[in-house]
Amino acid sequence: MSDRDTTGTTSPTDDAEHRNDPAPAAVLAPLDDRLPDLVALYEDLHRHPELGFEETRTAAEAARRLTAAGYDVTTGIAGTGVVGVLRNGPGPVVLLRADMDALPVTENSGLDYASTVPGRMHACGHDVHVTCLLGAADLLAAGRGHWSGTLIALFQPAEEVGGGARAMIDAGLYSKGLVPTPDVVLAQHVAPLAAGLIAYCPGPCMAASDSLEITFHGSGGHGSRPETTVDPILMAASFVQRVQSVVAREVAPKDRAVVTVGSFQAGDSANVIPDRAVVRLSIRTFDEAVRSSVLAAVDRIARAEAAASGAERAPETEVLDTFPVTVNDATPLRQVNEAFTALFGAQRVFAYEPATGSEDAGLLATAAGAPLYYWWLGGWDPEEFHAALAAGRLAQDIPSNHSPHFVPVVRPTLTMGVEALTAAALDQLAPPAAETGGEMAGQAARSGAAPGVGGAAPGV
């Protein structure tokens, strides 16, 4: 991890009219008084995790708070999706996104606000995301005298299964005018970095993901007479070992790819050879050519192992979910990072390498033809993190997302998350109409809105 700025890909003229004012301090001023309520909200969300497309309780709380803050709220988008729109004069349309779903993980944190739902846990920090966005949405609504434009707060279901963003888009998020088409999409994700840090990655920052289920077909029989069977367990086990050669021997070292087998299910009895075995695997890539090559290799190996075992039926492959590569746009990344540096200090804003985890937030941007900036929010105890870093034991001592031990520290994670979303939104919105007309006209021209047309958005 480095604090070196690697984003200097946009010329200064691209930002000639870019906003740089003291508004964040004024808008963030009430945060200390509101923090106890946000902590209580976060702990409540953590106690009550909900899986993808089942986030009814979380969605209801988001809708209630947005309504109370003065947003025009639409609920039930793709089942549980929620959006709040705050029109505040001419200027850009800025979308802030948080995902809401939890994971089928049993919590092992020992915290007094641990999950109360058996086998369910906010093991990826989406409860942090919801809390921070609600905090930022509240502050921005209260501080609307410091900005102009249209703000969208979007609470998305089912990020973990790769379907939530696409489902909201397909339900008419933009096409039916449920929200104005955004000029920029902003999002953050809590990560196992020291709390108090912001990490970013220019360009492709998170991998494409393909999750597959492969069913191997054999012919079952008595465990004492394997010669009368075609053993799908042996077939699938050979596939599991051989498929690891794809990255090791078929992907160039300069390219990045991950193939992980996360589930192997076959049989119910020690003395019965079953007639099928089911393997689930996850594939991560950053390049479409590499992705196609890896998927083809996985299919080839599955078929070859079935043929080598004498199976009469070819394996069947089902695509469980697919995420695209998440790509950060250079311009909002640089602009927002300038705001982060001004607010937090250069030592707390770090360039970081691309992550092999995956996200669907980018779909919200590409469907709108808008740029995306997606950053990582540090969430782990700083002393523990730096001790592990110094000892070279980050992988061993700091739980990753999806771990039953992954629970971010409340402070300063929530404070920093609210501040980051608020500052990023203010950076991309226009100054208030009372400020210089020339600057307002420039902001309106970039957003496609004419001065004096409140809430106007391109194509809406």
N, C-alpha and C positions, 0 to 999 in steps of 0.2 A: 504494500500500500504506500502511495506516495502523494505528497501534496503538490506535485508538479502539475501545472495547468497544461493539458494536452489538447485543448479545444480551439486553438487559434486558427480556425479554418474559415472564418468569416471576416471580410474586410471591415474596417471601422465605418465605412460609408453605409454599410447595411443597417447600422444602428444610429444613423444621424439624428433621428427623431425619437430614439428610444428613451423611455421614461427613466428618470433617476431623481427621486425626491424623498423627503423624510416621512411620507405617509405611513410606512409600516410601523414606526414607533407609536404614532397616534392611534392607529387601529388596534395595535397589540396591547395598548395600555391597560385595558380591563382584564387581561388574561389571568393575572394573579388572583383576582377575586373570583373568577369563574373556574379556576382549576379544581377546587374540591368537588364541584358538581361533575366535572369531566372525569375525575378519578373514580367517583362513585359509578358513573355510567360505564366506564371501562371494566371495572370489577364485576358489574352486573352482566355485561355482555360476555365476559370470560366465564362466568358461572353457567351461562345458558347458551352453549354453542349449538348452531344449527347447520346441517349439511346443505349442499348446493340445491337450490330451488325449493328449500324448505325453510328459508330464513324469515318466516312470518313475524316472529316476535321482534327480531332485529329491524326488519323493514318498518314495522308499525312505530317503533321508537324513533327511527330516522324521520319518518313522515311527520310525526307529532312535533318534533323539535324544529324541523324546517318550517312547518306551518306557523308555529309560534314566533319564529324569527321573521315572518313576512314573505316567505317564498310562495310562489304558485307551485303546488305539489301535485304530481301525478304518481299514483301507486299501481301495483299489479302489472307492471310491464314485464312480459315474459314470466308471469307468475308472481315474483316477489321483488322485482326491480322497482326502485324509487328514484324520482328526479325532482329537484327543486329548482325553479328558475326565478332569478331576481333581476328584473329589468330596471336599470338605473341610468337612463339617458343614453346618448349616442356613444359609440365606441366598440371595441372588440368584444366578441363573445368568447368567454373563457370557461372551459369545462374542467372541473376538478372531480376526480373519480376515486372511489374507495370500493373494494370488494368486501363481501359480508360473510362468506361461507366458512365453516369450520371443516375439520377432517375426522375420519373414523379412527381416531387415536385415543387410547386410554391415558389420561394425564397422570404424570408421576412427578409432580412438582412439590407437593406438600404444602402449598400455599393455602391460606384460609379462604381465598376466593377461587379455589380450584374448581374445575368443571363439576357440576352436579349431575351431568347426563352421562350414564355409563357408555363407555366406548366412543365418546365424542369429546373433542378438544379443539380449542383455537390454537393449534400447534404451528400455525403459520403467521400469526399476528394480525389477522384481519379484524379482530376486535380493536386493535390499536388504530388501524386504518379508519374504521367507522368513527371512533371517538375523535380522532384528530380532524377528520373532515367536518364533523358536526361542530366541533369547536371553532374551526376556521370559518365555516359558513355563518355561525352566529356572530363572530367578531366582524366579518365583512359586511353583514347586514346592518349591524349597529354603527359601523364606520362608513356608511355609504356616502357621507359627505366628502370622503377623501378619494373617491374614484368615480369613473363614469364608464358605462358599458353594460354588458349582460353577463351575469354569473350563473353557471349551471353546477349544481352539486348532484352528482350521480352516484347512487349506491347500487352496486352490481351484484347479482347472485352468481353462484356456481363458477367462480374462477378456477377452482381446483380441478374441475372436470372439463375445463376448456370450452364450456358451452354458454356461459352467462353473457358475455359481451355480444356474441353472435346472435343469441336469442333476443336480446334487447333491440338490436339493429333490425332483425327480421320482424319484430313486433311493431315496427314503425317509428322507432326512436327519432329518426330524421325524416323519413319519407312521409310520415303522417303528421309531422310538425309537433311531436310531443315535446321536443326541445328545439330551439333555434340551432342551426348548423354552427358548430364551434369553429373559431379561428385558430384555436390551439387547445390541445388536451394535455393536462398535467396530472401526474400521479406519483405516489411514493410507496415504498414497501419497506417495512421494518426488517432488519437483517442482524445476524450475529456479529455485529461490529460494536465498538464501544459507543455507548449512549453519549450523545453530544456531538456526533460526527455526521456529516453528509457525504456520501460517496456517489460518484457518477461515472458514467462510461460513455464516451462519444460513439456515435454510429450504432452498429449492432451490439446491444448490451445484454440481451437475454436470448437463449437459444430457441429455435423451433423444436417442437416436441411432437412425437407420434407415439401413442400408446396402442399396442396391439395385443390381441388375444389369439393364440394359435392353439387349435385343437388337433392333437395327434390321434389317429384312429388305429387301433390294433384289433386283436380278437382275444377275448379273455378266457380264463380257465382256472383250473386248480393249481395252486402254488406248487404242488408236488409234481406236476407234469408240465413244466414250461415248454417242452418240445411241441405241445399241442396248441400253443398260443403264438400270437405275435404281440410281444410285450410293449405296450405304448409307454411304459415308464422308462424302460431302457432307451427307447427311441427318443423320448423327450429329454432325458438326461444327457444323451449324446449331443442333442441339439444345443442344450444349455452350455455345455463345455465348448462346442465348436463355434458357437455364435460369438464368443469372446474374441475369436481370431479376426473378426471383421475390422474392428478398430486397430488391433495390433498389426495386421498384415495387409489390409486393404484400404486404409485411410492414410494419406500422406501425413508426416509429422507436422507440416505447416497448417494442416486443417484440424479443426476440433470436432470431435464426435464422442458420444457416450452411448453405449448399449448396456442396459441394466435389466436383468431378469428379476422381477419383484414378487412373482407368485408362481407356484408350481403345485397343482392340485391333481391327485390321481388316487383312486381306490379308497376303500374303507376298511379292509381287513388284511391281516398279515398273511393269510394263506390263500388269497384270491388275487389273481392277476386281472386287472380291470380291462375294459375294452377301449378306454380312452384316457388321455392325459391332457391337461390344459395348462398352458404356460402364458403368463402375461409379461410383457416387457415394454420398456420405455426407451425411446431413441431420441437423442438430442444432437442437433446439428446447427450450423450457422450459415451454411451455403446450400442452395437448392440442388446443385449438381452432386454435392456430397450426400445430401439427404436421399436423393433418388438412388444413388449407388448403394448406400447402406440398406435401404429398404429392399432393393433387389437382391442384395447378398443374403439378407435374413430369409427372404422367401426361398431362394435357391438352396440354402442350407437346410431349411425345414423339409423341403421336398426330397432332398438328397438323403437325409437321415431316414425318412419314411421309406424311400425306395431301398436303402441299404438294409432295413429291417424286414423287408418283404411285405410291407403293408399293402393291402389291396385297395386302399382308399387314400387319396392324397390328403394332406393336412388342410384344414380350413383356417383362414385368417380373417379376423374381424377388427376393424379400426375402432378403437374405443373413444379416442379423442385426438384432436390435432390442434396445436398452437402454432402460429407463425413466429418468425423471428421478430423480436422487439427492437425497433430501430429508433434511436434518439436523433432528432433534427438538430443540426449544429447551431442554428440561430437562437431558438428559445433556450437551449442548453446554456449557451454562453451568456445570454441576457439574464436568465434566472440565477445562474451561478454568480454573476456580479452582484445581484441583490443578496444572495446568501452570504457572499464574502463581506459585504457591507454590514450585514446584520450580525453574523456569527464570528467573523474573523477568518482570514485566509487559512489559519492553521486547523480549522475545523471542516474544511471543504476539500475533499480528496478525490483524485482520479483513481479509478479502480479498474481491474480487468473485467472482461465480459463474464457474465454468470451463465452456467449451463442449466440453471433453472429456467422455467418458461412462464409466459404471461399472455393474457389475451387483451390487455389494455390497448395495445396497438391497433386492434381492430376498430376501436371507437374513433381513432384518429384517421385511419386509412379510409373508413367508410364516409367520413366527412371531408376527405381531401385536406386534412389539417395536419400540421406538424405535431409531434409528440415530444415531451420531455418527461422521463421517468427516472427517478433517483432512488437511492437506498438511504434509509434512516437508521442510524445506529441504535441498538436497543439493549445491548448487554451491559452488565455492570462494568464500568470503566476499569476499576482496579483489577478485577478478575481477567478482563480481556487483555490488558497490558502485561499482566504477569504471565499469562499463557503465551502471548506474543514473544516476550523476552525469552521464555523457555523453549520456544519452538514447538509448542503443543496446542496450537489453536484447534486443530482438527480433533484432538483427543479431549480437550478440556472445555471447549465452548460448544454447547449444543447447537445444531443447525436447525433451520426451519424444518418442520414436520417431525421433530423429535418430541417424545413425551415430556422432555425436560425443558423445551423451548418456551420460556415465559419471559418476555422483556421486562426490564425494571420500569416501574411506573414513572419515576422521575430520574433523569430529565427527558425520557423518551416522549411522553405525551406533550410536554411543554415545547420541545424542539419540533415535534411533528406538526403541532398547530401553527407554530411560528413559520415553519417552512412553507406549508400550504398557503398561509395568509400572505407571506411575502412574495411567493411565486405568482399568486393571482394578482396582487397589486402591481407587480412588475409588468404583467401582460395586459392589464386593463388600462384605460386612459385616465389622465388626471381629471378632476371634477370640472364641470362646465364653466365654473367661475374663473378658472385659470386661463392662460393666454389662448386667444382664439386660433392663432396659428398652429399651436401644438395640438389643439383639439381637432383642427381640420386635418392635420397629418395623421393623427390616430384614426379618424373616421375614414379617411381615404384608404388606409391599409386594411380596415375591417370591412370595407364595402358599404358603410353607413354614411348618410349625409348628416351634417350637424343639425341638431334639432329634431331628429327622428329617433325617439326613444326606443331602445331595444331592437333596432333594425338589424337583420342578419342576412348575409348573402343567401339567396335562394329560398328564404323562408318568408 
